[in-house]
Amino acid sequence: MTQSVILHTEDLHRHFGGVLATNAVNIEFRENRLKSIIGPNGAGKTTLINVITGRIPASSGAILFEGRNITGQPAHRLTALGICRTFQITSIFMGLTVFENVRISKQMKRGGSFRIFSKKSSLKKVNTETWEILERLDLKDKAHVPSSNLAHGDQRLLEVAMALASEPKILFLDEPTAGMSPAETEHIAQMIKGLSEKISVALVEHDMDVVMKISDEITVLHQGTIIAEGPPEEIQENQMVKEAYLGDG
């Protein structure tokens, strides 16, 4: 059974002065699938997801989510619709525990409230949902650990947990394994793969072993243009991709 398209772009362009960072990109993301976006530095990967997630505007073209044109919508509106992302640089509250970080994200989803005096019933629901997310990402045992004391891999997992608290329908992950040990990389890769059973996942990642192991589909960018798309085994055998990217390091 072919999963339906949840988000797609139409001739998406983004210029920075005279530089065309995203060039006529037509890309589809399907429900409950993991799509990786690869290419060397400067290929336009992060620019593409910045445009799709409302961090920067498109120069031209369109973005459609669940059949609705969302081009030009600000990031917070897109997050409310279910389009979420993580960043290359970890963006967690270091002074709070793991549990508190995820609970704040969940409270914000419930109405932007940091209020301490919430209704007991709603706070109980938020707490229950927070524990469920921590369990899903194998962070339950570290719930009361200050975030600043976490290993780098667990900090990245916590950032994913905070994104999940926003109840995304599609989650964009930007270099989630950067700076990790092989063991941490393997762990987070399996966690990310598991996410795609319930939501759509878009992964920007330099680690080709991770990409080939967990992706359902791969899109290859070069100078802002898509040069290849397909399942991992197809991309691995694509001569142009081999020469230009996989051998790029």
N, C-alpha and C positions, 0 to 999 in steps of 0.2 A: 504494500500500500504506500502510495506517495503522499508524504506529508504536505499540507497546504503551506503556501508562502505567507509568512507573517509580516515580513518587511521587505521592501525592495526599492531600489533607486532607478531613476531614469535620466540618463545622460548627465550625470552629476559632475560639475566642474567646480574647482576652487583655485583661484589665482592668488599668488602673493607677489604683488607688483607684476613683473614680467614673467615670473615663474609659474608654470601650470603644475600645481601639486597633485590635483585630482583631475583626470582627463576623460570626460565622457564615460564615467563608470556606471555600468548597469550590473547590479549585484542583487542576488536574492538570498534571503535567510528563511529557512523552513522551520515549522514547528518541531520541537523536540529533536533537533539536529545540532551537531557541533560542526561549525564551519571555521576553519583557520584561514587567516589572511597572512601570506608570507611575501618576502621580497627583501632585498638588501636595504641598508640604511639609506634614507632619502627616496625610497620607492613610493611613499605617500600613504603608508598603512595607518599611522596614527592620525594624520590629517583626515583620512577618510572616516575613521570612527569619530573624530572630533566633530565633523560636519553632521554625520548621521545622528549623533547624540546631542546636538544643539549647542556644543561648546563654541563653535565658530560657524558663521553662516556660509551657505553655498553661494558661489558666484552665479551659477545658473544650474538648471536641472531640477529634479523633484525627488522627494523622499515620501514613500507611502507606507503606512503602518495599518495593518488590518483593513486595507482598502481606502484609508483616509489620508488625504494629503497633509503631511505635517511639516512641510518645508518652511523653515524660518521660525519654527516654534522654539522658545527658550528651553534650556536644559531642564529646569525644574518642572515645566509642563510635561515634557517628554518622560521624565521620571515618574510623574503621577500617572501617565498612561501605561507605564510598564516597560520603558526603555531605560535600562540602567547600565552603568559602567564602573570599572575600577581604573586606577591610574598607574603609570609606571612607578611613581613615587608613592609610597604607602601613606594613606591619609586617614589615620586613626587617631583617637584621643589618647595620647600616651599616659595621661594622668589617671585614666579610668581603668577599671578591670575589663576583662573580656566580656563578661555578662553585661556590664553597664554600657559598653560601646554598642553592642547589638540591641539592647533594650532602647537606647536613645533613638537609634535608627528606626526601630519599630514604632516608637511613640510618634516620631515625626510623620511616619506613614499614616498613623491614625488621626492626624490632624495638626501636625506641626507643634506638638505640645512638649515642652520640657518641664511642665508643671509637676511639682512634687505632690501636690494635693489633688490627685486624680481620683475618680470614683474607684472604690475597691474592686468592683466587678471588672471594670475595664483594665485596671492595673493587673489583675489576676490573669486576664486573657493575654495581655502583652507579655507577662512573665512566662506563661505556658508556651507561647509561640517562640519566645527567645530561647527557651530550653530546647525546643524542637530543632531550631536552626543549629544550635551548638552541637547537638547530637548528630545531626546530618553531616556536619563538617569535622566530626571527631575532635571537638574543642570542649566537650562537656567537662572533662577532668581539669581543664584550665580556666574554668568559668570565673573564679575569684582571684586569678593571677593578674597583677597590674600589667597592662599592655606593654609598658616599657621593658618588662622583664621577659617577654616572649622571645624565642628564637626568631630569626628573620622569616623562616618558612611559615611559622605560626602567625606572625604579624600579617603576612600576605593572605593567609586563610581567613584571618579575622576580617580583613577588608572585604573578602568575598562574602563572608557571613553578614556584614553590615549591608552590602548590596542586596543580598537575599531578603533582608528585613524589609526592603522597599517593595517586595512582592513583584519582581520583574517577570515579564513575559519573554523578554529577550535580554541577555546579559552580555555586555561587551567587556572582555578582559584584555588589558594591555600589558604584555610581558609579565604575566603572573609568576613565572619561575626565575626571573632575573635575580642573580646573586645567591641562588640556592645551592646547597650541597646536592650530590646525586640522590641521596636518600630523601631529602625534602622535595626534590623535583618529582621523583616517582610518586610520592605521597599526594602532592597537590594535583598532579596529573590525573590520578585515579579519582580524586574528589571532583575535579572539573568534569571528567567523563560522566560521572554519576549525575551531575546536575542536568545534563542534556536529556535525561530520561523524563524530566518534568517541565523543563523550559528550553527555549532556544539559546544556544551559546555561540558567540562570535569571539574567536581567539586570535589575537596578534601575538606571535611568539617566534623567537629566533632559534629555539632549540628544536632542530629538525627531528630528533628522535621522539620528542614529545608529540610534535605535530603529526608525524606519520603513524604513531601508535594510537592516538585517541580521536583523530578527526574522522568525521563522516565524509566531509567534502573540503577541498582546499582551493582557494583563489590565490593566484600569483600576480602580484603587481610589479610593474617596472616603469619608473618615471611617471607614476600616476595613472598608468593604463593597465588594464587587465590583459595579461598575455596567455594565461592558461587557467582552466578550471576543471575540477573532476575529483574522483576519489583518490586516496593516497597512492594506491598502486599505479594509477594512471599518471599522476604527477611525477612519481619516482622514475617512470620510464620515459618521460617527456625530455627529449634531447636538449631543447632550448632551455628548459628549466634547469636541467642538470648543469649545463655549461654556465648559465648566467647566475644561478642562485644557490643551488645546493653545494656547489663547489666554491661558493663565495665566502664560506666560513660564517 
